[in-house]
Amino acid sequence: MLAEQDGIASKGQVTDVLGRTGVALETPGADGVGHRLVIDEGTAELLQYEVTQNGQPLLRVALAQTGWTDRLGERPEK
Protein backbone atom coordinates (compact mmCIF):
# COMPACT_ATOMS: atom_id res chain seq x y z
CA MET A 1 0.00 0.00 0.00
CA LEU A 2 2.76 2.44 0.88
CA ALA A 3 4.47 1.87 -2.47
CA GLU A 4 1.26 2.89 -4.26
CA GLN A 5 1.23 6.41 -2.75
CA ASP A 6 2.09 9.39 -4.94
CA GLY A 7 5.76 10.34 -4.71
CA ILE A 8 6.91 6.93 -3.44
CA ALA A 9 8.78 4.57 -5.74
CA SER A 10 9.46 0.90 -5.11
CA LYS A 11 13.06 0.00 -5.94
CA GLY A 12 12.62 -3.75 -5.53
CA GLN A 13 14.50 -6.10 -3.25
CA VAL A 14 17.70 -4.90 -1.58
CA THR A 15 19.96 -6.06 1.24
CA ASP A 16 20.42 -3.80 4.26
CA VAL A 17 23.76 -3.25 6.04
CA LEU A 18 22.98 -6.13 8.42
CA GLY A 19 22.50 -8.56 5.51
CA ARG A 20 18.70 -8.78 5.68
CA THR A 21 16.56 -8.72 2.54
CA GLY A 22 13.76 -6.20 2.20
CA VAL A 23 11.93 -3.98 -0.27
CA ALA A 24 13.29 -0.45 -0.80
CA LEU A 25 10.84 2.45 -1.01
CA GLU A 26 12.16 5.88 -1.98
CA THR A 27 10.90 9.44 -2.03
CA PRO A 28 12.76 12.11 -3.98
CA GLY A 29 13.28 15.43 -2.29
CA ALA A 30 14.39 18.96 -2.97
CA ASP A 31 18.04 19.59 -3.89
CA GLY A 32 18.60 15.88 -4.59
CA VAL A 33 17.95 14.89 -0.96
CA GLY A 34 15.68 11.86 -0.63
CA HIS A 35 14.57 9.23 1.86
CA ARG A 36 14.69 5.47 1.56
CA LEU A 37 13.01 2.83 3.71
CA VAL A 38 13.94 -0.85 3.62
CA ILE A 39 10.98 -2.91 4.79
CA ASP A 40 10.70 -6.64 5.45
CA GLU A 41 8.08 -7.82 2.96
CA GLY A 42 6.80 -10.64 5.18
CA THR A 43 6.48 -8.80 8.51
CA ALA A 44 6.26 -5.14 7.36
CA GLU A 45 9.02 -4.30 9.88
CA LEU A 46 11.25 -1.34 9.13
CA LEU A 47 14.77 -2.72 8.68
CA GLN A 48 16.67 0.38 7.61
CA TYR A 49 16.16 4.10 7.05
CA GLU A 50 18.37 6.26 4.84
CA VAL A 51 18.70 9.89 3.89
CA THR A 52 20.42 10.25 0.52
CA GLN A 53 21.72 13.09 -1.60
CA ASN A 54 22.07 12.50 -5.33
CA GLY A 55 21.85 8.74 -4.69
CA GLN A 56 24.62 8.67 -2.06
CA PRO A 57 23.78 7.89 1.59
CA LEU A 58 24.17 10.78 4.05
CA LEU A 59 22.62 8.90 6.97
CA ARG A 60 21.92 5.20 7.36
CA VAL A 61 20.15 3.70 10.38
CA ALA A 62 19.63 -0.07 10.61
CA LEU A 63 17.17 -1.31 13.24
CA ALA A 64 18.67 -4.51 14.65
CA GLN A 65 15.87 -5.11 17.14
CA THR A 66 12.48 -3.57 17.84
CA GLY A 67 9.78 -4.30 20.39
CA TRP A 68 7.01 -2.95 22.59
CA THR A 69 7.05 -1.85 26.19
CA ASP A 70 4.53 -0.32 28.58
CA ARG A 71 6.85 2.32 30.07
CA LEU A 72 9.42 4.85 28.89
CA GLY A 73 12.96 3.77 29.68
CA GLU A 74 12.03 0.08 29.85
CA ARG A 75 13.70 -2.25 27.37
CA PRO A 76 11.48 -4.65 25.41
CA GLU A 77 11.78 -8.33 26.19
CA LYS A 78 13.65 -10.40 23.62
N, C-alpha and C positions, 0 to 999 in steps of 0.2 A: 504494500500500500504506500509506503513512504516513497519508494522509487517512482511511483506514478504521479507524484506532486510536481507542479510546475517549478522549474528551476533546479530540480534534482535529477542527476543522471546516474544510472547504474553503470558501473565499470566492470562488472563481472566478478569472478572469483579471484581473490588475492590471498597472500599469506602475510600475516602481521609479523611484527618483530619477534614475537614469542613462538613463531612457527605454526600458528593456528590458521586454518582456512576459514575465510568468510567472504561476504559480498561487500564490495566497495560502493558507497554512494557518495557523490560529490556535488557540491554547489559552487559555482563560480562566484567570484566577488569582485568588487571594485579594485582597480590597480593591480590586477593579477592575483590578488589574495583570495584563496578559496578554502573550503572546509571539506574534509573527507571523513566519513565514518566507515569502519569495518565492522560488520554485523554477522554474527553466527546465524546462518540460514535456518538451522534446525530449532534453536532455542530463542532467537531474536535478541540475544545478549549483545551488548556493545563490547567489542573486543579491543578496538583501538580508535583513537580520535586524532586527527591531524589538521594542522593549519599549514597551508602551502602558499607559496608565491611563485608564480610562473612555473608550476609543476614541481617545484623543489620544496621539501618539507622544512618548515620553520620551527614547528613544534610537533612532537609525536608523543602521545600518551597511550600506553598499553595497559589495559585493566587485567591484571593477573587473577584477581579474585574479587567477587562482589557478593553481597548478601544483605539481609535485612536484620534490623535490630529495633528494639522498642525504645531505646534511650540514646541521647547524644553521648558520645564518648565511649560507648560500649562497642566492642568488636563483635561482628557476627560469628556465630558458630560455624565451624568448618563442616 
